[in-house]
């Protein structure tokens, strides 16, 4: 029963969690690795994770924590000879995300991307987002406001008043 419950959770949450992490890290391969690791940890602790008030948020937070751990280990590596290996540019179109939107999201500060990922892609409310990120609700609101303003400034063209999505200045621009 537990295995079936986890399988259903994985299948229903995999893509949305991947998009939320992708918005935050900006690299699909890295996001896939992080989400896979987070789901592996969720499976190992499924009785606890299944009782979490927002298990998808638990996955995203765990993935972002894994990224920090990996980064800490990587910064201590010593590269011999020619330096670090070349990493291919993986900024091609991402399934489920507009390439123009993803390009602009990559320009936002890390915390704003995390807030966008949780508030927009996981549809968490301000309180849940604040709890997942360990910040105040007002800070979540401020980051979301700044991120939306930056997205609006980048995605709205000055000459005709439309966005890449076809909305006008008078319509709400939602990432």
PyMOL commands that set and color helices and strands:
alter all, ss='L'
color gray80, all
select helices_A, chain A and resi 2-25+28-44+46-50+55-75+99-107+110-121+126-133+137-155
alter helices_A, ss='H'
color red, helices_A
deselect
rebuild
show_as cartoon
